[in-house]
Structure formats: structure tokens, C-alpha cells
Amino acid sequence: MSNIHNCLEQFTVTVGTLFERSKMPLSTWLMATYLICASKPALPR
């Protein structure tokens, strides 16, 4: 969590993203995203 200057409100890096209300940890989402991006395409070009 981070505080900006004199603001008393705390926030996390997921605020304002689609991961904000997820019950899965961010590390799980990041691993899934990596696996999808690193996988070979299903159809040959």
C-alpha cells in the first residue's frame, strides 16, 4: 500500500484496473497473462 504526500487514504497498485475486485491474487493473474502471451499460436500462419 502507498500513501501520496499528506493523503491519509491508502491504495494498492490494482486500484482502477480490472484486477481491483478480483479474489485471485495478482501474482496468479500475472502468471496466467504471461503463459497466454508466451504460448505458441494455435493455428500455423
Secondary structure as GFF3:
##gff-version 3
##sequence-region A 1 45
A	DSSP	alpha_helix	26	38	.	.	.	ID=ss1
###
